[in-house]
Amino acid sequence: MTINTQSPSITSASKHQLPRILVTGGTGFIGRPLVHRLTKLGFPVTVFTRNCPRARLLLPKAVRCINHLRQIPDQEDIAVVINLAGEGIADKRWSAKRREQLFASRIGVTESLAHFFSTRKPPELLLSGSAIGYYGAQNDELLDEKARHQVGFAHHLCYEWESAASEFESLGARVCCLRLGVVLGQGGGMLQRLLLPFRLGLGGRIGDGRQWLSWIHRDDLIAALLFCLSHKTLSGPINLTAPEPVTNQEFTRLLATALERPALLPMPAWLVQVLFGEMGDELLLSGQRVIPAVLEASGFKFKYPSMAQALDACLSLD
């Protein structure tokens, strides 16, 4: 499967030759613009979703929406699966019920996909979500895809997610496990939650501010997904983060500067622990200093390599 995803236009004839792509999580913060990009390039796209009526309102008319895998015709070949389904890990405290939801929405969906394709022609490629939480809390250590990990709930969740995705290898598929950093973009994600308090002058660092934030602009993320789709040599874990991680303190300064507001109200570590429990410890007070070694070694170029560039792009559209 050789695909030129950089082509600005695709002729009607060539559109019929492009492989069909199945996307989970296709209405989310990442999935929605990805699906729009894929259809603009001419790929036939099927979105597997729990809410087809909502998906049809959000996605291009050319997209086929299904709420059960059995709705895919037996004779239809799915060449690529892009698996982005998953409840937001930072949306709620990690109660026992919430942990079950996080596992089911990731591992459960991935296992269902593997079972479905075990009885029919498998895809050539699986691009499956994961996260840099795989590495656990690592202080200042620079982390590439070969780095060791520390134990914790986020690592356990990502490890099981990647293990479920690896089942596709036994089916003959190329598998890329996408270890996503914090995704920055307009209209959602972490940045959207922070805009109001920072604009009101209520922003500030979290804890001592020395924890690392590894991030990626959403446009670069989508470009990286297309890059992985086109480059057959890529497989295994791939860090989807910008090449310049920043500390929480530096991020706070850059965001406040971009918004021309002060950031004088830090959130102390004890308050984070009271409000968010274990989730606060792992996701807010700890961090990972991650670099995209595999992407850069393969020749991928970032449009927004620095946090200042990314914030300017996000806020110029806001």
Sequence and secondary structure as in RCSB ss.txt:
>XXXX:A:sequence
MTINTQSPSITSASKHQLPRILVTGGTGFIGRPLVHRLTKLGFPVTVFTRNCPRARLLLPKAVRCINHLRQIPDQ
EDIAVVINLAGEGIADKRWSAKRREQLFASRIGVTESLAHFFSTRKPPELLLSGSAIGYYGAQNDELLDEKARHQ
VGFAHHLCYEWESAASEFESLGARVCCLRLGVVLGQGGGMLQRLLLPFRLGLGGRIGDGRQWLSWIHRDDLIAAL
LFCLSHKTLSGPINLTAPEPVTNQEFTRLLATALERPALLPMPAWLVQVLFGEMGDELLLSGQRVIPAVLEASGF
KFKYPSMAQALDACLSLD
>XXXX:A:secstr
    TT S   HHHHTTS  EEEESTTSTTHHHHHHHHHHHT  EEEE S HHHHHHHS TT EEESSGGGS TT
    EEEE     TTSS   HHHHHHHHIIIIIHHHHHHHHHTTS   SEEEEEEEGGGG   TT EE TT    
 SHHHHHHHHHHHHHTHHHHTT EEEEEEE EEE TTSHHHHHHHHHHHTT    BTTS SEE EEEHHHHHHHH
HHHHH TT  EEEEES S  EEHHHHHHHHHHHHT      B HHHHHHHHHHHIIIIIS   EE  HHHHHTT 
  S  SHHHHHHHHHH  
